[in-house]
Amino acid sequence: MSGVGRRRVVGGAVLGLALVLVGCSRPDGLGPERFVGRWKSSRSTAPIVLDANGEWTLVREDGSVRQYGVWQYRDGQILWSFKEDGRVGHDANTVLAVSARRFALREGDGTVTTFDRLD
């Protein structure tokens, strides 16, 4: 096999391995980018904004921030971190369904919260 042929085989193998690894890291086919945006939660009248940098904010009608923290999508869950009453809290919610305009989470108490896209 010539040098060019060998490079093509190796290049193809590396590309194939990279695609397998990407597939393994997201077995459900979802990534955090599916959740980035401005949402209306069924649990709050205030919109929640999930930023691509991993921050979230609950915004009042006048545009001021009511609550904030960080979030990440991992292993089929959204993991929330926040500061409340001087303590840092964490909450993990299982993602039940996702579409372009809505997603649903299972809360720790078993209830379901839906988020409808506002932007």
C-alpha positions in Angstrom: 0.0 0.0 0.0 1.3 3.4 -0.9 1.9 6.2 1.6 -1.2 8.1 0.4 -3.3 4.9 0.7 -2.0 4.3 4.3 -2.8 7.9 5.3 -6.3 7.5 4.0 -6.9 4.3 5.9 -5.4 5.8 9.1 -7.4 9.0 8.6 -10.6 7.1 8.1 -10.0 5.0 11.2 -9.3 8.1 13.3 -12.5 9.7 12.0 -14.5 6.6 12.7 -13.1 6.3 16.2 -13.9 10.0 16.8 -17.5 9.4 15.7 -17.8 6.4 17.9 -16.5 8.3 20.9 -18.9 11.2 20.3 -21.7 8.7 20.1 -20.7 7.1 23.3 -20.5 10.4 25.2 -24.1 11.2 24.3 -26.0 7.9 24.1 -29.4 9.7 24.0 -28.3 11.9 21.1 -28.8 15.0 23.1 -26.4 17.7 23.9 -26.7 20.8 26.1 -27.3 23.0 23.1 -30.8 21.6 22.9 -31.7 23.3 26.2 -30.0 26.7 25.6 -32.6 29.5 25.2 -35.4 31.4 27.0 -38.1 29.2 28.5 -41.4 29.4 30.3 -41.6 26.9 33.1 -44.8 25.3 34.3 -43.6 26.0 37.8 -43.0 29.7 37.6 -44.4 32.8 35.9 -40.9 34.2 35.5 -39.0 33.1 32.3 -35.8 31.1 32.8 -32.8 31.6 30.5 -30.4 28.8 30.0 -27.1 30.2 28.6 -24.6 28.2 26.5 -21.9 29.1 29.1 -23.8 27.0 31.7 -25.4 29.8 33.6 -29.1 30.1 34.2 -31.3 33.0 35.4 -34.9 33.4 36.5 -35.9 36.8 35.2 -38.6 39.0 36.6 -41.0 40.9 34.3 -39.0 44.1 34.7 -35.9 42.2 33.5 -34.2 42.0 36.9 -32.8 38.7 38.0 -34.8 36.8 40.6 -32.6 33.7 41.0 -29.5 32.4 39.2 -27.0 29.6 39.1 -25.3 27.1 36.8 -26.6 24.1 34.9 -25.3 21.2 32.9 -26.8 18.4 30.9 -25.2 15.0 31.8 -26.3 11.4 31.5 -29.9 12.2 30.7 -30.3 14.7 33.5 -30.2 18.5 33.9 -28.1 19.3 37.0 -28.9 22.6 38.6 -26.7 24.5 41.1 -27.9 27.6 42.9 -27.4 29.7 46.0 -30.3 30.1 48.4 -30.4 31.4 52.0 -26.6 31.6 52.0 -26.2 27.9 51.0 -25.3 26.3 47.7 -27.9 23.8 46.6 -27.9 21.2 43.9 -30.8 19.5 42.1 -30.8 16.8 39.4 -33.8 16.3 37.2 -34.3 13.5 34.7 -35.1 14.6 31.2 -38.3 12.9 30.1 -38.9 14.4 26.7 -37.3 17.0 24.4 -38.4 18.7 21.2 -37.4 21.9 19.5 -40.1 23.9 21.4 -40.5 22.0 24.7 -38.8 19.8 27.2 -40.0 18.0 30.3 -38.2 17.1 33.5 -39.0 14.7 36.4 -38.6 16.6 39.7 -37.2 15.0 42.9 -40.7 14.7 44.3 -41.9 12.8 41.2 -43.8 15.7 39.6 -43.2 16.8 36.0 -42.1 20.3 35.0 -42.4 21.4 31.4 -40.5 24.2 29.7 -41.9 25.9 26.6 -39.5 27.9 24.4 -40.1 31.7 24.3 -37.4 32.6 21.7 
